[in-house]
Amino acid sequence: MLALVGACGLGGDPAYERVSLKDWASSTAAAISPPSALPSLPATVIRSLDPAAVPTPLPMATSLASAMATSSPLPITGPPRFFVTARAPLARFPNKSKTAIFTPVRPAVHDAATGEFLAAIPLPAGVRSSWQVLAAAPDNRTFVLSGWTGPGSPLRFFRVHLAEDGSPSDPIPVPGLESDALGAGYNLALSPDATRLAYAASIPGGAKISVVDLATGQRRDWSTRASVVTGLAWAPDGQRIALVVGGWGIGVLDLGLKGSDLLAATRLVKPSNDLPFLESVAYTPDGSALIYSAGHAIMRIPVDGGGKSQVLARVTLPADASLTLRFSLDGTGQYLLYVHRWRGFRVDLANGSTTPMPIKTDEHPGEGDSPNAAW
């Protein structure tokens, strides 16, 4: 069990907004700072924090000479056989205390057809628990996950590869990212060749997107005054990234352009003024179109923006569900996965049908906020 102060942001779930972060106090003799994963907290909560607790943002990084993918995409292995889930540590407030007791959890591998638990994913040295953001390559075998390292410390990212039976490899930490104090990552995207990781994070006064070389940790950043970047997806050729920017819309970032102004390097595909509650985005396998969620509708639009959006599916969720829909699209472009309250939902975009499945795990099944998932 880990004892630390307050409650950190537990994913994109509205539940964590009910947790008070005022008057932090430790259950031990020394005061403990909250995790520095502040970007996953709501902006209203971040503003209520003591300024001394908010890390000073680092200058925009430019050490990565080229942000584009460096090799051919990993082969698509057919319909997904596995998906991976990740969730934050379980938070408990005994006797109405403002001090949270956190129980570490590990990411897990599941059968893509049934949701059955197959294996727990090991954590790298120094990572105490999983976190809620993750990304998958199109081969359905290669994943990047995030993990919590301790009070006052940033998240770490690490790679895992699944064998043909779903068993995970030892985790490989991404070097250098522990120095990025605000790099918690609200959203991740893995390049088709699995050499680059893109992540979005909140920064004071706006948001940023970073692209990181997974082998060296070298990084390039773009920033904007927009409120939040909720969706990221690599183009199949590895030269562009589709993104969803709150209050702006859906666009495509050209990784070959110079400069650090995010919107200046991004071509608008679909403005948000007629599309409320935008969340996720993904490329079709041929790169000709984007799949995105607007509310609980799954839409398709040509990547050049020259055509009308087409509704591929409409999902039905309970009244207490989020107004937005976060999804993962598989490498074939046919199967979409989203999660609600410990149930996974597999949507066949060829016919719009949805198949539910329970998400099972060996560690604290059904406890805490439901996990995020990718395949």
C-alpha positions in Angstrom: 0.0 0.0 0.0 1.2 3.5 -0.8 0.1 6.4 1.4 0.2 9.9 -0.1 -1.7 13.1 0.0 -4.9 14.0 -1.8 -6.1 12.2 -4.9 -4.4 12.5 -8.2 -6.3 12.6 -11.5 -7.6 9.1 -12.1 -7.9 9.2 -15.9 -10.5 11.1 -17.8 -13.2 10.0 -15.4 -15.4 12.7 -13.9 -15.4 10.8 -10.6 -12.0 12.2 -9.6 -13.4 15.7 -9.7 -15.3 14.9 -6.5 -12.0 14.5 -4.5 -10.9 17.5 -2.5 -7.3 18.5 -3.0 -7.4 21.3 -0.4 -5.3 21.3 2.8 -3.0 18.5 1.8 -1.6 16.6 4.8 0.3 13.4 5.1 -0.5 10.3 7.0 3.2 10.2 7.9 5.3 12.7 9.8 6.6 14.5 6.7 4.3 16.2 4.3 4.1 14.5 0.9 3.5 16.3 -2.3 1.0 15.0 -4.8 2.2 13.3 -8.0 3.3 15.7 -10.7 0.9 14.2 -13.2 -1.1 17.4 -13.0 -2.0 17.5 -16.7 -4.6 14.7 -16.1 -6.3 16.8 -13.5 -9.1 19.2 -14.5 -8.0 22.8 -15.1 -10.3 24.0 -12.3 -8.5 21.7 -9.8 -5.0 22.7 -11.0 -5.8 26.4 -10.5 -6.8 25.6 -6.9 -3.4 24.2 -6.1 -0.7 26.1 -4.3 1.5 27.6 -7.1 4.6 26.1 -5.4 3.2 22.6 -6.0 2.9 23.2 -9.8 6.1 22.3 -11.7 7.7 25.1 -13.7 7.3 24.3 -17.4 10.4 23.5 -19.3 11.3 25.3 -22.6 10.0 23.8 -25.8 12.3 20.8 -26.7 14.0 20.7 -30.1 16.6 17.9 -29.6 14.8 15.6 -32.0 16.0 16.5 -35.5 13.1 14.8 -37.3 9.8 13.8 -35.6 8.8 11.5 -38.5 8.8 7.7 -38.2 12.0 6.2 -39.3 11.1 2.8 -40.8 8.3 0.8 -42.4 5.1 0.3 -40.4 4.8 -2.9 -38.3 2.8 -5.6 -40.1 -0.9 -5.7 -39.4 -1.7 -9.2 -38.0 -5.4 -9.3 -38.8 -8.4 -8.6 -36.4 -7.2 -7.9 -32.9 -6.5 -10.9 -30.7 -5.6 -8.9 -27.6 -6.2 -5.6 -25.9 -4.3 -4.0 -23.0 -5.9 -2.1 -20.1 -4.3 0.4 -17.8 -5.7 2.2 -14.8 -4.4 4.5 -12.0 -3.7 3.3 -8.5 -6.8 2.6 -6.4 -7.5 5.5 -4.1 -9.2 5.2 -0.7 -10.0 7.8 1.9 -10.5 6.0 5.2 -12.8 7.7 7.8 -13.4 10.7 5.6 -9.7 11.6 5.7 -8.2 13.9 3.2 -5.2 11.6 3.0 -5.6 9.0 0.2 -4.3 5.5 0.6 -3.2 4.2 -2.8 -3.0 0.6 -3.8 -0.7 -0.1 -6.8 -2.1 -2.0 -9.8 -0.5 -3.3 -13.0 -1.6 -3.1 -16.6 -3.2 -6.3 -18.0 -3.5 -8.2 -21.2 -6.9 -9.4 -22.2 -8.5 -11.7 -24.9 -9.9 -9.3 -27.5 -13.0 -11.5 -28.1 -14.0 -12.3 -24.5 -12.3 -9.7 -22.2 -10.7 -12.5 -20.2 -7.6 -11.7 -18.3 -4.5 -13.3 -19.8 -1.5 -11.8 -18.1 -0.4 -8.9 -15.8 2.2 -6.6 -17.4 5.4 -6.1 -15.3 6.4 -2.6 -14.4 9.9 -1.2 -14.9 12.2 -0.6 -11.9 11.2 2.6 -10.2 7.6 2.5 -11.4 5.3 1.8 -8.5 1.9 1.5 -10.3 0.3 1.7 -13.7 -1.3 4.9 -14.9 -4.3 5.3 -17.2 -2.8 6.4 -20.6 -1.5 3.9 -23.2 -1.1 3.5 -26.9 -0.8 0.6 -29.4 1.0 0.0 -32.7 -1.0 -1.4 -35.6 0.5 -4.9 -35.1 -1.7 -5.5 -32.0 1.5 -6.7 -30.2 3.4 -3.5 -29.4 2.3 -1.1 -26.7 3.5 2.0 -24.8 2.2 2.5 -21.3 2.7 4.9 -18.5 3.4 4.4 -14.8 3.5 6.4 -11.6 6.9 6.8 -10.0 6.1 8.4 -6.7 5.2 11.6 -4.9 6.5 14.7 -6.7 7.8 12.7 -9.6 6.7 12.6 -13.2 5.2 9.6 -15.0 7.4 7.2 -16.9 6.6 5.7 -20.3 7.7 2.1 -21.2 7.3 -0.3 -24.1 6.0 -3.8 -24.0 5.7 -6.4 -26.7 3.3 -9.3 -26.6 4.2 -12.8 -27.7 1.8 -14.9 -29.9 0.1 -16.2 -26.8 -0.3 -12.7 -25.3 2.4 -13.0 -22.7 4.2 -9.7 -22.2 7.9 -9.0 -22.6 9.9 -7.2 -19.9 9.2 -3.5 -20.0 11.6 -1.2 -21.7 11.6 2.3 -20.2 11.7 5.3 -22.6 14.9 7.2 -21.7 14.9 10.8 -20.7 11.3 11.5 -20.2 11.6 11.6 -16.4 13.1 15.1 -16.9 9.9 16.4 -18.5 8.1 17.6 -15.4 4.8 18.3 -17.1 4.9 15.3 -19.5 2.3 13.2 -17.8 0.4 12.8 -21.1 -3.3 13.1 -21.3 -3.3 11.2 -24.6 -0.7 9.0 -26.3 -0.2 7.8 -29.9 2.5 5.3 -31.1 3.9 5.7 -34.6 3.2 2.8 -37.1 6.8 1.6 -36.9 6.9 2.0 -33.1 9.9 4.2 -33.1 8.2 7.4 -32.0 5.7 8.3 -29.3 3.4 11.4 -29.4 1.8 12.6 -26.3 -0.3 15.6 -25.3 -0.1 17.4 -22.0 -1.5 20.5 -20.4 0.9 23.4 -19.7 0.2 26.7 -18.0 -1.8 28.8 -20.4 -2.4 26.1 -22.9 -1.4 22.6 -24.2 1.5 21.0 -25.9 2.2 18.0 -28.1 5.6 16.2 -27.9 7.1 13.6 -30.2 9.8 11.4 -28.6 12.3 9.0 -30.0 11.7 5.8 -28.0 15.3 4.7 -28.3 17.0 7.9 -27.3 14.4 10.0 -25.5 15.1 13.0 -27.8 12.1 15.2 -28.1 10.4 17.9 -30.1 7.5 20.0 -28.8 4.7 22.1 -30.2 2.5 24.3 -28.1 -0.8 26.2 -28.3 -3.0 28.4 -26.1 -5.9 26.0 -26.8 -7.4 24.4 -23.7 -6.7 20.7 -24.3 -5.7 18.1 -26.9 -7.9 15.1 -26.5 -7.1 12.9 -29.5 -3.9 11.9 -31.3 -3.3 9.5 -34.1 -0.3 8.8 -36.4 -0.8 8.7 -40.2 0.2 5.3 -41.7 3.2 7.0 -43.5 4.5 8.3 -40.1 4.8 11.8 -41.4 1.7 13.5 -39.9 -0.3 13.3 -36.8 -4.1 13.9 -36.6 -5.3 15.6 -33.4 -8.4 16.9 -31.7 -8.0 20.4 -30.1 -10.7 21.6 -27.7 -12.6 24.6 -29.0 -10.8 24.4 -32.4 -11.5 21.1 -34.1 -9.8 18.2 -35.9 -6.6 18.9 -37.7 -3.4 17.3 -39.2 0.0 18.3 -37.9 2.7 18.2 -40.5 5.8 16.9 -38.7 8.1 18.2 -41.4 7.3 21.9 -40.8 9.6 24.0 -38.6 8.6 26.0 -35.6 6.9 25.2 -32.3 3.5 26.8 -32.9 1.1 23.8 -32.9 -1.8 25.4 -34.8 0.4 27.1 -37.3 1.8 23.7 -38.3 -1.7 22.1 -38.3 -4.2 22.0 -41.2 -7.8 22.2 -40.0 -9.9 19.3 -41.3 -13.1 19.8 -39.4 -13.9 22.8 -37.2 -15.5 22.0 -33.8 -18.3 24.7 -34.0 -20.7 22.1 -35.4 -19.3 19.1 -33.6 -19.6 19.3 -29.9 -18.0 16.7 -27.6 -15.1 15.7 -29.8 -12.7 13.2 -28.2 -10.8 10.5 -30.2 -9.4 10.4 -33.7 -7.7 7.7 -35.8 -6.5 7.2 -39.4 -7.9 4.6 -41.7 -5.2 2.1 -42.7 -4.8 3.7 -46.2 -4.4 7.2 -44.7 -7.2 8.6 -46.8 -9.7 9.4 -44.0 -10.0 10.0 -40.3 -12.3 8.2 -37.9 -13.4 10.4 -35.0 -16.0 10.5 -32.2 -18.5 13.3 -31.8 -20.5 12.7 -28.7 -21.4 9.0 -29.0 -21.3 8.9 -32.8 -18.4 7.4 -34.7 -17.8 9.4 -37.8 -15.6 9.3 -40.9 -14.3 12.2 -43.0 -11.8 12.4 -45.9 -8.4 13.6 -44.5 -8.3 16.4 -47.0 -11.6 17.7 -45.5 -13.2 18.0 -48.9 -16.1 15.7 -48.2 -18.9 15.4 -45.8 -18.7 13.4 -42.6 -20.3 10.0 -42.6 -21.8 8.3 -39.6 -20.3 4.8 -39.2 -22.0 3.8 -35.9 -23.9 5.3 -33.0 -23.3 3.7 -29.6 -25.7 3.6 -26.7 -24.4 4.4 -23.3 -26.1 4.9 -19.9 -27.2 8.4 -18.8 -24.3 8.6 -16.4 -21.7 8.0 -19.1 -19.3 10.7 -20.3 -20.6 12.9 -23.1 -17.5 12.1 -25.1 -16.2 8.7 -26.3 -12.6 7.6 -26.1 -11.8 4.8 -28.4 -9.0 2.6 -29.9 -9.1 1.6 -33.5 -7.3 -1.6 -34.5 -4.8 -1.9 -37.3 -7.3 -3.2 -39.8 -9.4 -0.1 -39.3 -12.6 -2.3 -38.9 -12.8 -2.8 -35.2 -13.1 -0.1 -32.6 -12.9 -0.6 -28.8 -14.2 1.6 -26.0 -14.7 1.0 -22.3 -17.5 2.0 -19.8 -17.6 0.8 -16.2 -15.5 -2.3 -16.5 -17.1 -3.5 -19.8 -15.4 -3.3 -23.1 -17.4 -2.7 -26.3 -16.2 -4.0 -29.7 -17.7 -2.0 -32.6 -17.6 -3.5 -36.1 -17.4 -0.5 -38.4 -18.3 -2.6 -41.4 -21.9 -3.0 -40.1 -22.1 -0.8 -37.0 -22.8 -3.7 -34.7 -21.5 -3.6 -31.1 -20.5 -6.6 -29.0 -20.1 -6.1 -25.2 -17.7 -8.0 -23.0 -16.7 -7.9 -19.4 -13.2 -6.8 -18.5 -11.7 -9.2 -16.1 -8.5 -8.9 -14.1 -6.6 -10.7 -11.4 -5.9 -7.6 -9.3 -8.8 -5.9 -7.6 -11.4 -6.8 -10.2 -14.1 -4.1 -10.7 -12.5 -1.8 -8.1 -11.8 1.9 -8.8 -12.5 3.8 -12.0 -12.8 1.7 -15.1 -9.5 1.3 -17.1 -8.5 2.7 -20.4 -7.9 0.2 -23.2 -6.0 -0.1 -26.5 -5.5 -2.7 -29.2 
